Amino acid sequence: MLQLLRKSVLSYIENGGSQRQWAIDHGIDAAYLSKMLNGERGLTAKTLDALGYEKVVTVRYREKRNDG
């Protein structure tokens, strides 16, 4: 997912925009976007939304194991 974000921002910059402007256009703090792009922070709901994705969490239950 991080690669998709990087690709989106890079494409925007190549078309005459800036990383800061991409953040502003998508309602994301520019400093936080920089940290996401550097892998220092996780992707936010706003960022996923800007990329056309949503976070989906799956839970799986299983019987306890007796390891002892």
C-alpha positions as CSV (number, residue, x, y, z in Angstrom):
1,M,0.0,0.0,0.0
2,L,2.9,2.3,0.8
3,Q,4.2,1.8,-2.8
4,L,0.8,2.9,-4.1
5,L,1.0,6.1,-2.1
6,R,4.5,6.8,-3.3
7,K,3.4,6.2,-6.9
8,S,0.4,8.5,-6.5
9,V,2.5,11.4,-5.0
10,L,5.3,10.9,-7.5
11,S,2.9,11.1,-10.4
12,Y,1.4,14.2,-9.0
13,I,4.8,15.8,-8.6
14,E,5.9,14.8,-12.2
15,N,2.8,16.7,-13.4
16,G,3.9,19.9,-11.9
17,G,2.5,19.5,-8.4
18,S,4.4,19.2,-5.1
19,Q,4.3,16.8,-2.2
20,R,2.9,19.6,0.0
21,Q,0.2,20.5,-2.5
22,W,-0.8,16.8,-2.8
23,A,-1.2,16.7,1.0
24,I,-3.3,19.9,1.0
25,D,-5.5,18.6,-1.9
26,H,-6.3,15.5,0.1
27,G,-6.7,17.0,3.5
28,I,-3.5,15.4,5.0
29,D,-0.9,17.1,7.1
30,A,2.2,17.6,4.8
31,A,4.7,16.6,7.6
32,Y,2.7,13.5,8.3
33,L,2.6,12.6,4.6
34,S,6.3,12.9,4.5
35,K,6.6,10.5,7.5
36,M,4.3,8.1,5.8
37,L,6.3,8.2,2.6
38,N,9.5,7.5,4.6
39,G,7.8,4.5,6.4
40,E,7.9,6.3,9.8
41,R,4.1,6.4,10.2
42,G,1.2,4.2,9.2
43,L,-1.3,5.1,6.5
44,T,-4.3,7.1,7.7
45,A,-7.9,6.7,6.8
46,K,-7.7,9.9,4.8
47,T,-4.7,8.7,2.9
48,L,-6.4,5.4,2.1
49,D,-9.5,7.3,1.0
50,A,-7.4,9.5,-1.3
51,L,-6.0,6.3,-2.9
52,G,-9.5,4.8,-3.3
53,Y,-9.0,2.2,-0.5
54,E,-10.4,1.5,2.9
55,K,-9.0,-0.4,5.9
56,V,-10.6,-3.9,6.4
57,V,-9.8,-5.9,9.5
58,T,-10.5,-9.6,9.7
59,V,-10.7,-11.6,12.9
60,R,-10.3,-15.3,13.0
61,Y,-11.0,-17.5,16.0
62,R,-9.6,-20.9,16.8
63,E,-9.6,-23.3,19.6
64,K,-6.9,-22.8,22.2
65,R,-3.9,-25.2,22.0
66,N,-2.5,-26.9,25.0
67,D,1.2,-26.5,24.6
68,G,2.1,-27.5,28.0
